[in-house]
Amino acid sequence: MLASYLDQAMEIAVYEIIEDEGTYWGEIPGLQGVWARHQTLEGCRRELREALSDWVALRLRLGLPIPEIAGIDLNHITQPV
């Protein structure tokens, strides 16, 4: 379920080129604080997925709500993270 959530979240990620710096910026709409920046698009995607994974783990640990994505609701996971 967690892997599916991460995959679906990455599907809605948006990326842009920061031309002044020659880097890529990525974020996932609706998930405040989940962003990444890297010199390559692939690096940005990799960093964004890591940021997303850390963000989800922290919110689960703290009992904070996690927005539902593509019908996947992580707010009712009963197993420890």
HTML snippet that shows the backbone in 3Dmol.js (N, CA, C, O; Angstrom):
<script src="https://3Dmol.org/build/3Dmol-min.js"></script>
<div id="view" style="width:600px;height:400px;position:relative"></div>
<script>
const pdb = `
ATOM      1  N   MET A   1       0.819  -1.187   0.000  1.00  0.00           N
ATOM      2  CA  MET A   1       0.000   0.000   0.000  1.00  0.00           C
ATOM      3  C   MET A   1       0.872   1.264   0.000  1.00  0.00           C
ATOM      4  O   MET A   1       0.586   2.216  -0.725  1.00  0.00           O
ATOM      5  N   LEU A   2       1.932   1.269   0.812  1.00  0.00           N
ATOM      6  CA  LEU A   2       2.814   2.427   0.871  1.00  0.00           C
ATOM      7  C   LEU A   2       3.516   2.652  -0.470  1.00  0.00           C
ATOM      8  O   LEU A   2       3.601   3.783  -0.948  1.00  0.00           O
ATOM      9  N   ALA A   3       4.014   1.580  -1.069  1.00  0.00           N
ATOM     10  CA  ALA A   3       4.695   1.705  -2.367  1.00  0.00           C
ATOM     11  C   ALA A   3       3.734   2.240  -3.427  1.00  0.00           C
ATOM     12  O   ALA A   3       4.123   3.051  -4.266  1.00  0.00           O
ATOM     13  N   SER A   4       2.490   1.790  -3.390  1.00  0.00           N
ATOM     14  CA  SER A   4       1.490   2.278  -4.347  1.00  0.00           C
ATOM     15  C   SER A   4       1.224   3.764  -4.138  1.00  0.00           C
ATOM     16  O   SER A   4       1.082   4.517  -5.102  1.00  0.00           O
ATOM     17  N   TYR A   5       1.157   4.181  -2.882  1.00  0.00           N
ATOM     18  CA  TYR A   5       0.943   5.595  -2.577  1.00  0.00           C
ATOM     19  C   TYR A   5       2.090   6.433  -3.134  1.00  0.00           C
ATOM     20  O   TYR A   5       1.868   7.458  -3.779  1.00  0.00           O
ATOM     21  N   LEU A   6       3.317   5.986  -2.878  1.00  0.00           N
ATOM     22  CA  LEU A   6       4.485   6.713  -3.371  1.00  0.00           C
ATOM     23  C   LEU A   6       4.475   6.784  -4.898  1.00  0.00           C
ATOM     24  O   LEU A   6       4.743   7.837  -5.476  1.00  0.00           O
ATOM     25  N   ASP A   7       4.164   5.662  -5.546  1.00  0.00           N
ATOM     26  CA  ASP A   7       4.114   5.628  -7.015  1.00  0.00           C
ATOM     27  C   ASP A   7       3.062   6.594  -7.556  1.00  0.00           C
ATOM     28  O   ASP A   7       3.327   7.337  -8.501  1.00  0.00           O
ATOM     29  N   GLN A   8       1.873   6.586  -6.960  1.00  0.00           N
ATOM     30  CA  GLN A   8       0.791   7.456  -7.426  1.00  0.00           C
ATOM     31  C   GLN A   8       1.126   8.927  -7.180  1.00  0.00           C
ATOM     32  O   GLN A   8       0.823   9.783  -8.011  1.00  0.00           O
ATOM     33  N   ALA A   9       1.746   9.214  -6.048  1.00  0.00           N
ATOM     34  CA  ALA A   9       2.139  10.594  -5.756  1.00  0.00           C
ATOM     35  C   ALA A   9       3.170  11.081  -6.770  1.00  0.00           C
ATOM     36  O   ALA A   9       3.110  12.225  -7.221  1.00  0.00           O
ATOM     37  N   MET A  10       4.108  10.221  -7.125  1.00  0.00           N
ATOM     38  CA  MET A  10       5.130  10.599  -8.103  1.00  0.00           C
ATOM     39  C   MET A  10       4.518  10.830  -9.483  1.00  0.00           C
ATOM     40  O   MET A  10       5.052  11.601 -10.281  1.00  0.00           O
ATOM     41  N   GLU A  11       3.404  10.165  -9.761  1.00  0.00           N
ATOM     42  CA  GLU A  11       2.722  10.358 -11.050  1.00  0.00           C
ATOM     43  C   GLU A  11       2.163  11.776 -11.204  1.00  0.00           C
ATOM     44  O   GLU A  11       2.035  12.276 -12.321  1.00  0.00           O
ATOM     45  N   ILE A  12       1.832  12.423 -10.078  1.00  0.00           N
ATOM     46  CA  ILE A  12       1.267  13.774 -10.159  1.00  0.00           C
ATOM     47  C   ILE A  12       2.312  14.860  -9.893  1.00  0.00           C
ATOM     48  O   ILE A  12       1.985  16.046  -9.847  1.00  0.00           O
ATOM     49  N   ALA A  13       3.557  14.450  -9.721  1.00  0.00           N
ATOM     50  CA  ALA A  13       4.633  15.419  -9.488  1.00  0.00           C
ATOM     51  C   ALA A  13       4.773  16.348 -10.688  1.00  0.00           C
ATOM     52  O   ALA A  13       4.543  15.955 -11.831  1.00  0.00           O
ATOM     53  N   VAL A  14       5.154  17.582 -10.401  1.00  0.00           N
ATOM     54  CA  VAL A  14       5.408  18.555 -11.459  1.00  0.00           C
ATOM     55  C   VAL A  14       6.858  19.020 -11.353  1.00  0.00           C
ATOM     56  O   VAL A  14       7.415  19.140 -10.262  1.00  0.00           O
ATOM     57  N   TYR A  15       7.442  19.276 -12.502  1.00  0.00           N
ATOM     58  CA  TYR A  15       8.850  19.657 -12.566  1.00  0.00           C
ATOM     59  C   TYR A  15       8.996  20.908 -13.418  1.00  0.00           C
ATOM     60  O   TYR A  15       8.229  21.136 -14.354  1.00  0.00           O
ATOM     61  N   GLU A  16       9.984  21.705 -13.082  1.00  0.00           N
ATOM     62  CA  GLU A  16      10.308  22.848 -13.925  1.00  0.00           C
ATOM     63  C   GLU A  16      11.816  23.074 -13.895  1.00  0.00           C
ATOM     64  O   GLU A  16      12.507  22.678 -12.957  1.00  0.00           O
ATOM     65  N   ILE A  17      12.290  23.708 -14.928  1.00  0.00           N
ATOM     66  CA  ILE A  17      13.714  24.026 -15.014  1.00  0.00           C
ATOM     67  C   ILE A  17      13.919  25.425 -14.447  1.00  0.00           C
ATOM     68  O   ILE A  17      13.237  26.371 -14.840  1.00  0.00           O
ATOM     69  N   ILE A  18      14.859  25.545 -13.525  1.00  0.00           N
ATOM     70  CA  ILE A  18      15.251  26.851 -12.995  1.00  0.00           C
ATOM     71  C   ILE A  18      16.420  27.309 -13.875  1.00  0.00           C
ATOM     72  O   ILE A  18      17.572  26.961 -13.617  1.00  0.00           O
ATOM     73  N   GLU A  19      16.118  28.074 -14.891  1.00  0.00           N
ATOM     74  CA  GLU A  19      17.119  28.400 -15.905  1.00  0.00           C
ATOM     75  C   GLU A  19      18.286  29.202 -15.353  1.00  0.00           C
ATOM     76  O   GLU A  19      19.421  29.011 -15.791  1.00  0.00           O
ATOM     77  N   ASP A  20      18.037  30.093 -14.403  1.00  0.00           N
ATOM     78  CA  ASP A  20      19.121  30.896 -13.828  1.00  0.00           C
ATOM     79  C   ASP A  20      20.188  30.023 -13.185  1.00  0.00           C
ATOM     80  O   ASP A  20      21.373  30.353 -13.219  1.00  0.00           O
ATOM     81  N   GLU A  21      19.765  28.913 -12.602  1.00  0.00           N
ATOM     82  CA  GLU A  21      20.675  28.029 -11.872  1.00  0.00           C
ATOM     83  C   GLU A  21      21.028  26.776 -12.652  1.00  0.00           C
ATOM     84  O   GLU A  21      21.969  26.067 -12.296  1.00  0.00           O
ATOM     85  N   GLY A  22      20.282  26.499 -13.712  1.00  0.00           N
ATOM     86  CA  GLY A  22      20.519  25.279 -14.477  1.00  0.00           C
ATOM     87  C   GLY A  22      20.156  24.020 -13.714  1.00  0.00           C
ATOM     88  O   GLY A  22      20.778  22.972 -13.890  1.00  0.00           O
ATOM     89  N   THR A  23      19.134  24.132 -12.857  1.00  0.00           N
ATOM     90  CA  THR A  23      18.699  22.981 -12.064  1.00  0.00           C
ATOM     91  C   THR A  23      17.224  22.699 -12.320  1.00  0.00           C
ATOM     92  O   THR A  23      16.510  23.500 -12.924  1.00  0.00           O
ATOM     93  N   TYR A  24      16.796  21.552 -11.848  1.00  0.00           N
ATOM     94  CA  TYR A  24      15.393  21.152 -11.938  1.00  0.00           C
ATOM     95  C   TYR A  24      14.766  21.243 -10.553  1.00  0.00           C
ATOM     96  O   TYR A  24      15.399  20.926  -9.547  1.00  0.00           O
ATOM     97  N   TRP A  25      13.531  21.675 -10.520  1.00  0.00           N
ATOM     98  CA  TRP A  25      12.732  21.769  -9.297  1.00  0.00           C
ATOM     99  C   TRP A  25      11.540  20.843  -9.467  1.00  0.00           C
ATOM    100  O   TRP A  25      10.893  20.841 -10.515  1.00  0.00           O
ATOM    101  N   GLY A  26      11.247  20.055  -8.437  1.00  0.00           N
ATOM    102  CA  GLY A  26      10.085  19.181  -8.481  1.00  0.00           C
ATOM    103  C   GLY A  26       9.294  19.281  -7.195  1.00  0.00           C
ATOM    104  O   GLY A  26       9.858  19.484  -6.120  1.00  0.00           O
ATOM    105  N   GLU A  27       7.982  19.136  -7.311  1.00  0.00           N
ATOM    106  CA  GLU A  27       7.117  19.137  -6.135  1.00  0.00           C
ATOM    107  C   GLU A  27       5.883  18.303  -6.430  1.00  0.00           C
ATOM    108  O   GLU A  27       5.575  17.996  -7.581  1.00  0.00           O
ATOM    109  N   ILE A  28       5.187  17.944  -5.361  1.00  0.00           N
ATOM    110  CA  ILE A  28       3.962  17.168  -5.502  1.00  0.00           C
ATOM    111  C   ILE A  28       2.813  18.028  -4.985  1.00  0.00           C
ATOM    112  O   ILE A  28       2.727  18.291  -3.786  1.00  0.00           O
ATOM    113  N   PRO A  29       1.931  18.468  -5.881  1.00  0.00           N
ATOM    114  CA  PRO A  29       0.819  19.324  -5.472  1.00  0.00           C
ATOM    115  C   PRO A  29      -0.016  18.676  -4.360  1.00  0.00           C
ATOM    116  O   PRO A  29      -0.334  17.488  -4.408  1.00  0.00           O
ATOM    117  N   GLY A  30      -0.354  19.486  -3.371  1.00  0.00           N
ATOM    118  CA  GLY A  30      -1.185  19.004  -2.275  1.00  0.00           C
ATOM    119  C   GLY A  30      -0.408  18.412  -1.115  1.00  0.00           C
ATOM    120  O   GLY A  30      -0.980  18.132  -0.062  1.00  0.00           O
ATOM    121  N   LEU A  31       0.906  18.217  -1.299  1.00  0.00           N
ATOM    122  CA  LEU A  31       1.736  17.669  -0.223  1.00  0.00           C
ATOM    123  C   LEU A  31       2.750  18.738   0.174  1.00  0.00           C
ATOM    124  O   LEU A  31       3.872  18.774  -0.331  1.00  0.00           O
ATOM    125  N   GLN A  32       2.329  19.598   1.080  1.00  0.00           N
ATOM    126  CA  GLN A  32       3.134  20.745   1.480  1.00  0.00           C
ATOM    127  C   GLN A  32       4.486  20.313   2.035  1.00  0.00           C
ATOM    128  O   GLN A  32       4.562  19.471   2.929  1.00  0.00           O
ATOM    129  N   GLY A  33       5.536  20.892   1.501  1.00  0.00           N
ATOM    130  CA  GLY A  33       6.883  20.606   1.979  1.00  0.00           C
ATOM    131  C   GLY A  33       7.584  19.485   1.242  1.00  0.00           C
ATOM    132  O   GLY A  33       8.742  19.187   1.535  1.00  0.00           O
ATOM    133  N   VAL A  34       6.906  18.855   0.289  1.00  0.00           N
ATOM    134  CA  VAL A  34       7.531  17.770  -0.478  1.00  0.00           C
ATOM    135  C   VAL A  34       8.052  18.366  -1.785  1.00  0.00           C
ATOM    136  O   VAL A  34       7.290  18.594  -2.725  1.00  0.00           O
ATOM    137  N   TRP A  35       9.356  18.611  -1.827  1.00  0.00           N
ATOM    138  CA  TRP A  35       9.984  19.198  -3.006  1.00  0.00           C
ATOM    139  C   TRP A  35      11.429  18.731  -3.086  1.00  0.00           C
ATOM    140  O   TRP A  35      11.986  18.197  -2.127  1.00  0.00           O
ATOM    141  N   ALA A  36      12.017  18.946  -4.247  1.00  0.00           N
ATOM    142  CA  ALA A  36      13.421  18.590  -4.453  1.00  0.00           C
ATOM    143  C   ALA A  36      14.002  19.475  -5.545  1.00  0.00           C
ATOM    144  O   ALA A  36      13.281  20.030  -6.374  1.00  0.00           O
ATOM    145  N   ARG A  37      15.325  19.589  -5.523  1.00  0.00           N
ATOM    146  CA  ARG A  37      16.044  20.332  -6.551  1.00  0.00           C
ATOM    147  C   ARG A  37      17.330  19.574  -6.857  1.00  0.00           C
ATOM    148  O   ARG A  37      18.004  19.088  -5.949  1.00  0.00           O
ATOM    149  N   HIS A  38      17.665  19.477  -8.142  1.00  0.00           N
ATOM    150  CA  HIS A  38      18.865  18.736  -8.545  1.00  0.00           C
ATOM    151  C   HIS A  38      19.315  19.231  -9.912  1.00  0.00           C
ATOM    152  O   HIS A  38      18.556  19.879 -10.633  1.00  0.00           O
ATOM    153  N   GLN A  39      20.552  18.919 -10.256  1.00  0.00           N
ATOM    154  CA  GLN A  39      21.105  19.351 -11.543  1.00  0.00           C
ATOM    155  C   GLN A  39      20.500  18.606 -12.734  1.00  0.00           C
ATOM    156  O   GLN A  39      20.512  19.121 -13.853  1.00  0.00           O
ATOM    157  N   THR A  40      19.971  17.399 -12.506  1.00  0.00           N
ATOM    158  CA  THR A  40      19.370  16.625 -13.597  1.00  0.00           C
ATOM    159  C   THR A  40      17.927  16.276 -13.247  1.00  0.00           C
ATOM    160  O   THR A  40      17.548  16.241 -12.076  1.00  0.00           O
ATOM    161  N   LEU A  41      17.131  16.018 -14.282  1.00  0.00           N
ATOM    162  CA  LEU A  41      15.738  15.642 -14.047  1.00  0.00           C
ATOM    163  C   LEU A  41      15.655  14.314 -13.300  1.00  0.00           C
ATOM    164  O   LEU A  41      14.862  14.175 -12.370  1.00  0.00           O
ATOM    165  N   GLU A  42      16.462  13.345 -13.698  1.00  0.00           N
ATOM    166  CA  GLU A  42      16.445  12.050 -12.998  1.00  0.00           C
ATOM    167  C   GLU A  42      16.857  12.204 -11.541  1.00  0.00           C
ATOM    168  O   GLU A  42      16.266  11.581 -10.658  1.00  0.00           O
ATOM    169  N   GLY A  43      17.859  13.023 -11.286  1.00  0.00           N
ATOM    170  CA  GLY A  43      18.280  13.278  -9.909  1.00  0.00           C
ATOM    171  C   GLY A  43      17.182  13.952  -9.114  1.00  0.00           C
ATOM    172  O   GLY A  43      16.981  13.648  -7.938  1.00  0.00           O
ATOM    173  N   CYS A  44      16.475  14.863  -9.751  1.00  0.00           N
ATOM    174  CA  CYS A  44      15.364  15.544  -9.091  1.00  0.00           C
ATOM    175  C   CYS A  44      14.263  14.553  -8.751  1.00  0.00           C
ATOM    176  O   CYS A  44      13.706  14.597  -7.655  1.00  0.00           O
ATOM    177  N   ARG A  45      13.947  13.664  -9.678  1.00  0.00           N
ATOM    178  CA  ARG A  45      12.931  12.635  -9.408  1.00  0.00           C
ATOM    179  C   ARG A  45      13.349  11.743  -8.244  1.00  0.00           C
ATOM    180  O   ARG A  45      12.537  11.427  -7.375  1.00  0.00           O
ATOM    181  N   ARG A  46      14.598  11.346  -8.232  1.00  0.00           N
ATOM    182  CA  ARG A  46      15.111  10.479  -7.161  1.00  0.00           C
ATOM    183  C   ARG A  46      15.034  11.190  -5.802  1.00  0.00           C
ATOM    184  O   ARG A  46      14.577  10.614  -4.815  1.00  0.00           O
ATOM    185  N   GLU A  47      15.486  12.444  -5.769  1.00  0.00           N
ATOM    186  CA  GLU A  47      15.449  13.222  -4.527  1.00  0.00           C
ATOM    187  C   GLU A  47      14.010  13.476  -4.076  1.00  0.00           C
ATOM    188  O   GLU A  47      13.718  13.463  -2.881  1.00  0.00           O
ATOM    189  N   LEU A  48      13.114  13.706  -5.039  1.00  0.00           N
ATOM    190  CA  LEU A  48      11.715  13.958  -4.701  1.00  0.00           C
ATOM    191  C   LEU A  48      11.076  12.720  -4.086  1.00  0.00           C
ATOM    192  O   LEU A  48      10.333  12.829  -3.111  1.00  0.00           O
ATOM    193  N   ARG A  49      11.352  11.561  -4.636  1.00  0.00           N
ATOM    194  CA  ARG A  49      10.794  10.326  -4.072  1.00  0.00           C
ATOM    195  C   ARG A  49      11.322  10.099  -2.649  1.00  0.00           C
ATOM    196  O   ARG A  49      10.578   9.660  -1.773  1.00  0.00           O
ATOM    197  N   GLU A  50      12.595  10.396  -2.424  1.00  0.00           N
ATOM    198  CA  GLU A  50      13.161  10.251  -1.080  1.00  0.00           C
ATOM    199  C   GLU A  50      12.512  11.239  -0.111  1.00  0.00           C
ATOM    200  O   GLU A  50      12.189  10.883   1.022  1.00  0.00           O
ATOM    201  N   ALA A  51      12.323  12.481  -0.563  1.00  0.00           N
ATOM    202  CA  ALA A  51      11.658  13.480   0.282  1.00  0.00           C
ATOM    203  C   ALA A  51      10.230  13.045   0.602  1.00  0.00           C
ATOM    204  O   ALA A  51       9.773  13.193   1.736  1.00  0.00           O
ATOM    205  N   LEU A  52       9.530  12.514  -0.386  1.00  0.00           N
ATOM    206  CA  LEU A  52       8.167  12.021  -0.195  1.00  0.00           C
ATOM    207  C   LEU A  52       8.133  10.888   0.823  1.00  0.00           C
ATOM    208  O   LEU A  52       7.295  10.883   1.725  1.00  0.00           O
ATOM    209  N   SER A  53       9.029   9.945   0.680  1.00  0.00           N
ATOM    210  CA  SER A  53       9.084   8.809   1.598  1.00  0.00           C
ATOM    211  C   SER A  53       9.332   9.272   3.035  1.00  0.00           C
ATOM    212  O   SER A  53       8.677   8.802   3.965  1.00  0.00           O
ATOM    213  N   ASP A  54      10.276  10.191   3.208  1.00  0.00           N
ATOM    214  CA  ASP A  54      10.567  10.726   4.544  1.00  0.00           C
ATOM    215  C   ASP A  54       9.373  11.497   5.095  1.00  0.00           C
ATOM    216  O   ASP A  54       9.063  11.392   6.282  1.00  0.00           O
ATOM    217  N   TRP A  55       8.703  12.267   4.248  1.00  0.00           N
ATOM    218  CA  TRP A  55       7.549  13.065   4.649  1.00  0.00           C
ATOM    219  C   TRP A  55       6.422  12.164   5.138  1.00  0.00           C
ATOM    220  O   TRP A  55       5.816  12.429   6.177  1.00  0.00           O
ATOM    221  N   VAL A  56       6.140  11.094   4.387  1.00  0.00           N
ATOM    222  CA  VAL A  56       5.083  10.153   4.775  1.00  0.00           C
ATOM    223  C   VAL A  56       5.443   9.478   6.095  1.00  0.00           C
ATOM    224  O   VAL A  56       4.601   9.380   6.988  1.00  0.00           O
ATOM    225  N   ALA A  57       6.675   9.013   6.227  1.00  0.00           N
ATOM    226  CA  ALA A  57       7.103   8.331   7.458  1.00  0.00           C
ATOM    227  C   ALA A  57       6.963   9.246   8.670  1.00  0.00           C
ATOM    228  O   ALA A  57       6.493   8.814   9.722  1.00  0.00           O
ATOM    229  N   LEU A  58       7.363  10.495   8.531  1.00  0.00           N
ATOM    230  CA  LEU A  58       7.262  11.441   9.641  1.00  0.00           C
ATOM    231  C   LEU A  58       5.806  11.690  10.018  1.00  0.00           C
ATOM    232  O   LEU A  58       5.461  11.697  11.200  1.00  0.00           O
ATOM    233  N   ARG A  59       4.957  11.893   9.022  1.00  0.00           N
ATOM    234  CA  ARG A  59       3.546  12.150   9.313  1.00  0.00           C
ATOM    235  C   ARG A  59       2.876  10.938   9.959  1.00  0.00           C
ATOM    236  O   ARG A  59       2.049  11.093  10.857  1.00  0.00           O
ATOM    237  N   LEU A  60       3.225   9.746   9.513  1.00  0.00           N
ATOM    238  CA  LEU A  60       2.681   8.541  10.146  1.00  0.00           C
ATOM    239  C   LEU A  60       3.145   8.443  11.597  1.00  0.00           C
ATOM    240  O   LEU A  60       2.355   8.136  12.490  1.00  0.00           O
ATOM    241  N   ARG A  61       4.413   8.703  11.820  1.00  0.00           N
ATOM    242  CA  ARG A  61       4.969   8.614  13.177  1.00  0.00           C
ATOM    243  C   ARG A  61       4.328   9.631  14.117  1.00  0.00           C
ATOM    244  O   ARG A  61       4.063   9.327  15.280  1.00  0.00           O
ATOM    245  N   LEU A  62       4.081  10.834  13.614  1.00  0.00           N
ATOM    246  CA  LEU A  62       3.509  11.895  14.448  1.00  0.00           C
ATOM    247  C   LEU A  62       1.984  11.872  14.494  1.00  0.00           C
ATOM    248  O   LEU A  62       1.371  12.654  15.220  1.00  0.00           O
ATOM    249  N   GLY A  63       1.378  10.985  13.727  1.00  0.00           N
ATOM    250  CA  GLY A  63      -0.078  10.897  13.699  1.00  0.00           C
ATOM    251  C   GLY A  63      -0.742  12.048  12.965  1.00  0.00           C
ATOM    252  O   GLY A  63      -1.898  12.376  13.235  1.00  0.00           O
ATOM    253  N   LEU A  64      -0.019  12.663  12.040  1.00  0.00           N
ATOM    254  CA  LEU A  64      -0.566  13.771  11.260  1.00  0.00           C
ATOM    255  C   LEU A  64      -1.292  13.229  10.033  1.00  0.00           C
ATOM    256  O   LEU A  64      -0.917  12.179   9.511  1.00  0.00           O
ATOM    257  N   PRO A  65      -2.323  13.927   9.569  1.00  0.00           N
ATOM    258  CA  PRO A  65      -3.066  13.436   8.404  1.00  0.00           C
ATOM    259  C   PRO A  65      -2.224  13.455   7.133  1.00  0.00           C
ATOM    260  O   PRO A  65      -1.366  14.316   6.940  1.00  0.00           O
ATOM    261  N   ILE A  66      -2.495  12.490   6.284  1.00  0.00           N
ATOM    262  CA  ILE A  66      -1.830  12.365   4.989  1.00  0.00           C
ATOM    263  C   ILE A  66      -2.920  12.427   3.926  1.00  0.00           C
ATOM    264  O   ILE A  66      -3.870  11.645   3.970  1.00  0.00           O
ATOM    265  N   PRO A  67      -2.795  13.347   2.972  1.00  0.00           N
ATOM    266  CA  PRO A  67      -3.825  13.444   1.932  1.00  0.00           C
ATOM    267  C   PRO A  67      -3.964  12.144   1.142  1.00  0.00           C
ATOM    268  O   PRO A  67      -2.976  11.484   0.822  1.00  0.00           O
ATOM    269  N   GLU A  68      -5.194  11.798   0.842  1.00  0.00           N
ATOM    270  CA  GLU A  68      -5.468  10.621   0.017  1.00  0.00           C
ATOM    271  C   GLU A  68      -5.049  10.919  -1.418  1.00  0.00           C
ATOM    272  O   GLU A  68      -5.281  12.016  -1.925  1.00  0.00           O
ATOM    273  N   ILE A  69      -4.436   9.944  -2.062  1.00  0.00           N
ATOM    274  CA  ILE A  69      -4.043  10.075  -3.466  1.00  0.00           C
ATOM    275  C   ILE A  69      -4.517   8.836  -4.205  1.00  0.00           C
ATOM    276  O   ILE A  69      -4.248   7.709  -3.790  1.00  0.00           O
ATOM    277  N   ALA A  70      -5.226   9.056  -5.305  1.00  0.00           N
ATOM    278  CA  ALA A  70      -5.712   7.966  -6.169  1.00  0.00           C
ATOM    279  C   ALA A  70      -6.463   6.901  -5.368  1.00  0.00           C
ATOM    280  O   ALA A  70      -6.339   5.707  -5.641  1.00  0.00           O
ATOM    281  N   GLY A  71      -7.241   7.343  -4.377  1.00  0.00           N
ATOM    282  CA  GLY A  71      -8.024   6.410  -3.574  1.00  0.00           C
ATOM    283  C   GLY A  71      -7.234   5.673  -2.510  1.00  0.00           C
ATOM    284  O   GLY A  71      -7.780   4.806  -1.828  1.00  0.00           O
ATOM    285  N   ILE A  72      -5.964   5.999  -2.356  1.00  0.00           N
ATOM    286  CA  ILE A  72      -5.129   5.329  -1.349  1.00  0.00           C
ATOM    287  C   ILE A  72      -5.089   6.208  -0.105  1.00  0.00           C
ATOM    288  O   ILE A  72      -4.638   7.352  -0.153  1.00  0.00           O
ATOM    289  N   ASP A  73      -5.568   5.658   1.009  1.00  0.00           N
ATOM    290  CA  ASP A  73      -5.643   6.380   2.274  1.00  0.00           C
ATOM    291  C   ASP A  73      -4.708   5.716   3.278  1.00  0.00           C
ATOM    292  O   ASP A  73      -4.964   4.604   3.738  1.00  0.00           O
ATOM    293  N   LEU A  74      -3.625   6.407   3.611  1.00  0.00           N
ATOM    294  CA  LEU A  74      -2.647   5.865   4.563  1.00  0.00           C
ATOM    295  C   LEU A  74      -2.976   6.216   6.008  1.00  0.00           C
ATOM    296  O   LEU A  74      -2.240   5.829   6.916  1.00  0.00           O
ATOM    297  N   ASN A  75      -4.053   6.930   6.236  1.00  0.00           N
ATOM    298  CA  ASN A  75      -4.371   7.387   7.584  1.00  0.00           C
ATOM    299  C   ASN A  75      -4.868   6.281   8.501  1.00  0.00           C
ATOM    300  O   ASN A  75      -5.022   6.503   9.702  1.00  0.00           O
ATOM    301  N   HIS A  76      -5.119   5.102   7.963  1.00  0.00           N
ATOM    302  CA  HIS A  76      -5.652   4.014   8.783  1.00  0.00           C
ATOM    303  C   HIS A  76      -4.716   2.818   8.834  1.00  0.00           C
ATOM    304  O   HIS A  76      -5.157   1.691   9.063  1.00  0.00           O
ATOM    305  N   ILE A  77      -3.430   3.053   8.622  1.00  0.00           N
ATOM    306  CA  ILE A  77      -2.448   1.969   8.722  1.00  0.00           C
ATOM    307  C   ILE A  77      -2.290   1.607  10.193  1.00  0.00           C
ATOM    308  O   ILE A  77      -2.115   2.483  11.039  1.00  0.00           O
ATOM    309  N   THR A  78      -2.352   0.327  10.489  1.00  0.00           N
ATOM    310  CA  THR A  78      -2.258  -0.110  11.882  1.00  0.00           C
ATOM    311  C   THR A  78      -0.910  -0.721  12.217  1.00  0.00           C
ATOM    312  O   THR A  78      -0.610  -0.933  13.392  1.00  0.00           O
ATOM    313  N   GLN A  79      -0.089  -1.011  11.215  1.00  0.00           N
ATOM    314  CA  GLN A  79       1.226  -1.589  11.474  1.00  0.00           C
ATOM    315  C   GLN A  79       2.214  -0.473  11.781  1.00  0.00           C
ATOM    316  O   GLN A  79       2.098   0.619  11.225  1.00  0.00           O
ATOM    317  N   PRO A  80       3.195  -0.730  12.665  1.00  0.00           N
ATOM    318  CA  PRO A  80       4.195   0.295  12.967  1.00  0.00           C
ATOM    319  C   PRO A  80       5.035   0.615  11.735  1.00  0.00           C
ATOM    320  O   PRO A  80       5.284  -0.241  10.887  1.00  0.00           O
ATOM    321  N   VAL A  81       5.460   1.858  11.664  1.00  0.00           N
ATOM    322  CA  VAL A  81       6.292   2.308  10.544  1.00  0.00           C
ATOM    323  C   VAL A  81       7.747   2.217  10.926  1.00  0.00           C
ATOM    324  O   VAL A  81       8.618   2.549  10.122  1.00  0.00           O
TER     325      VAL A  81
END
`;
const viewer = $3Dmol.createViewer("view");
viewer.addModel(pdb, "pdb");
viewer.setStyle({}, {cartoon: {color: "spectrum"}});
viewer.zoomTo();
viewer.render();
</script>
